[in-house]
Structure formats: C-alpha cells, structure tokens
Amino acid sequence: MTEVLPHLRRSDARDNRERILEAARTVFAADGLTVPMREIARRADVGPATLYRHFPTKEALATEAFADRMRACYAIVDEALADPDPGRGFTSMVERLSELHARDRGFTAAFTAEFPHALDFTADRERAVKSIAEVTRRAREAGHLRPDVELDDVILVLLANSGLQGASPAARVAASRRFAAIAIRGLRA
C-alpha cells in the first residue's frame, strides 16, 4: 500500500503564515509596497527566515496578500457588467474601484503594475482591465459617456485617484469619493 498522503502544514506554520499575511495586508494598505520585508516579519512576530520560508519574494507575498482584493475588484466589475443600465454600472464601478484603491495603497501599487514580475497578478490585472474596457464600451455605446471616452481615460482616473493623500484611510476614502464624482461628471455625455 503506497498511498500518497497530502502534505499538511503544522498548526504553528499555518498560524505563522496567516500572521505574515495579515501583517503584510496591514502595512501594505497603510504604507504601500515600499515597506521592507523585515518590518513585515517584525509586525507578524516571526523571524525573517520564517517569512522568507513562506514567501521567498515580496512579489509572492503581495500576490497572496492581495488575492482577496483582486476578488473584490472582479466582483465590482462583474456587477457593473451585469447591471442592465450601462451608465449606472459604469458609475458604480468607478466609484467602488476608486474607494477600494483609496483604502489600500499597496493594492493600488500592485494593480498599477509596480510589481510587473508577479505573473499571477499580471494575468489577474489584465483580466480586470479587459472587463473595465467592456463596461466602458457599453456605457459609451448606450450614450451615457462622451463618444471619445476610452479605457485609457478610466485607467487615468484610477491612477489619479491613487495619488490622493490623506492622514487616514477615512480621509483618503472621502477624497476618493469626491474625486470619482468629479471625474464621472467629466466623462458623461
């Protein structure tokens, strides 16, 4: 009987991995992707060797840490595509993506290709951008957006939104909501 048993992590290794991911999400959200790996290890209360054993590169850590944010991004865009009113879908998508990016500086940096070598994230980003283009096209063709509005305009809005500064996440979100409203008005037909 030569059955192969699945490799299960010890409970302390699973706990370490979760603490590392939680610390990474927290510091990436507040400070972006420039946070040193040693700081993430310190915040997770693990040694650097433990951190690197689980995540050999910052790109690998960022990709895993932002998997839930990427799913949220997909959900926002999928809901916009499913909305029978293309204008309302477009508006909701821009507002909600802007807020998601304002809440998490690290996700914004990853989404805008600060880590181009994170291949899994690159594929996810390309899928999201393709869907954003479809939402934009539908809204434009339905007459809700100016005829000259293109995907690049929406990406520019999201990139500009990522530059908003605020002392707190709440301040960034408030500024993001205002900025999104102004940008959407500028794109409307």
C-alpha positions in Angstrom: 0.0 0.0 0.0 1.8 3.1 -1.2 -0.8 5.8 -0.8 0.5 9.4 -1.0 -0.7 11.5 1.9 -1.3 15.2 1.4 1.4 17.4 2.9 -0.3 19.2 5.8 1.4 22.2 7.5 1.8 22.1 11.2 -0.6 24.3 13.0 2.2 26.7 14.1 3.4 27.0 10.5 -0.2 27.8 9.4 -0.5 30.4 12.2 2.8 32.0 11.1 1.7 32.2 7.5 -1.6 33.8 8.5 0.1 36.3 10.8 2.5 37.2 8.0 -0.3 37.7 5.5 -2.3 39.8 8.0 0.8 42.0 8.8 1.5 42.4 5.1 -2.0 43.5 4.3 -2.0 46.0 7.2 1.3 47.6 6.3 0.8 47.5 2.6 -2.6 49.2 3.0 -1.1 52.0 5.1 2.3 52.5 3.6 2.3 50.9 0.1 4.7 48.3 -1.2 7.9 50.0 -0.1 7.7 48.5 3.4 10.8 46.3 4.0 10.2 42.6 4.5 12.0 42.8 7.9 9.2 45.2 9.0 6.5 42.8 7.9 8.3 39.9 9.8 8.6 42.1 12.9 4.9 43.0 12.8 4.0 39.4 12.3 6.2 38.5 15.3 8.2 36.0 13.2 11.8 35.9 12.2 12.9 36.9 8.7 13.8 33.3 7.9 10.2 32.2 8.7 8.8 35.0 6.5 11.1 34.0 3.5 10.3 30.3 4.0 6.7 31.1 3.4 7.2 33.9 0.8 10.6 33.9 -0.9 10.0 37.3 -2.6 8.0 40.4 -1.8 6.1 39.8 -5.1 5.0 36.4 -3.9 3.8 37.9 -0.6 2.0 40.8 -2.3 0.3 38.5 -4.8 -1.0 36.3 -2.0 -1.9 39.2 0.3 -4.0 40.9 -2.4 -5.8 37.8 -3.6 -8.9 38.9 -1.7 -8.7 42.5 -3.0 -8.4 41.1 -6.6 -11.6 39.0 -6.0 -13.3 42.2 -4.7 -12.2 44.0 -7.9 -13.6 41.3 -10.1 -16.9 41.4 -8.2 -17.2 45.1 -8.6 -16.5 44.9 -12.4 -18.8 41.8 -12.8 -21.6 43.6 -11.0 -21.1 46.6 -13.4 -21.3 44.2 -16.4 -24.4 42.6 -15.1 -26.2 45.9 -14.4 -28.9 46.3 -17.1 -28.2 50.1 -17.0 -24.7 50.6 -18.5 -24.5 54.1 -17.2 -25.3 53.1 -13.6 -22.9 50.1 -13.9 -20.1 52.3 -15.1 -20.7 54.9 -12.4 -20.9 52.2 -9.7 -17.7 50.6 -11.0 -15.6 53.8 -11.0 -16.9 54.8 -7.5 -16.3 51.4 -5.9 -12.9 50.8 -7.6 -11.8 54.2 -6.5 -12.8 53.5 -2.9 -11.1 50.1 -2.9 -7.9 51.7 -4.1 -8.1 54.6 -1.6 -8.5 52.1 1.3 -5.4 50.1 0.3 -2.3 51.9 -1.1 -0.4 48.6 -1.5 -3.2 47.1 -3.7 -3.2 50.2 -5.8 0.5 49.9 -6.4 0.2 46.3 -7.3 -2.8 46.9 -9.5 -1.0 49.6 -11.4 2.0 47.3 -12.1 4.5 48.2 -9.5 5.4 44.5 -9.4 5.4 43.5 -13.0 7.2 40.2 -12.3 4.3 38.9 -10.2 3.0 36.9 -13.2 -0.2 35.6 -11.5 -1.2 39.2 -10.6 -0.3 40.5 -14.0 -2.8 38.0 -15.5 -5.4 39.0 -13.0 -4.9 42.7 -13.7 -5.2 42.1 -17.5 -8.5 40.3 -16.9 -9.8 43.1 -14.8 -8.7 45.8 -17.3 -10.4 43.9 -20.2 -13.7 43.8 -18.2 -13.3 47.5 -17.3 -13.0 48.2 -21.0 -16.2 46.3 -21.7 -18.1 48.2 -19.0 -16.8 51.5 -20.5 -17.7 50.5 -24.1 -21.2 49.5 -23.1 -21.8 52.8 -21.2 -20.4 54.8 -24.2 -22.4 53.0 -26.8 -25.6 53.5 -24.6 -25.0 57.2 -24.7 -24.1 57.6 -21.1 -20.5 58.7 -21.8 -19.0 61.1 -24.3 -18.2 59.4 -27.6 -14.4 60.0 -27.2 -14.2 58.2 -23.8 -11.9 55.2 -23.9 -10.4 52.7 -21.5 -7.3 54.9 -21.1 -9.5 57.6 -19.6 -10.9 55.3 -17.0 -7.4 54.0 -16.1 -6.2 57.6 -15.9 -9.0 58.3 -13.4 -7.9 55.3 -11.3 -4.2 56.3 -11.4 -5.0 59.8 -10.4 -7.2 58.5 -7.6 -4.2 56.6 -6.3 -2.3 59.8 -5.8 -4.8 61.2 -3.3 -3.3 61.9 0.1 -4.9 61.8 3.4 -3.9 61.5 7.0 -6.1 58.5 7.5 -7.9 55.9 5.3 -11.2 57.6 6.0 -9.8 60.9 4.7 -8.5 59.2 1.6 -11.9 57.5 1.0 -13.7 60.8 1.4 -11.4 62.5 -1.1 -11.7 59.5 -3.4 -15.5 59.7 -3.4 -15.3 63.4 -4.3 -12.7 62.8 -7.0 -14.7 59.9 -8.5 -17.8 62.1 -8.7 -15.9 64.9 -10.4 -14.3 62.5 -12.9 -17.5 60.8 -13.7 -19.2 64.1 -14.4 -16.3 65.0 -16.8 -16.8 61.7 -18.7 -20.6 61.9 -19.1 -22.2 62.7 -22.4 
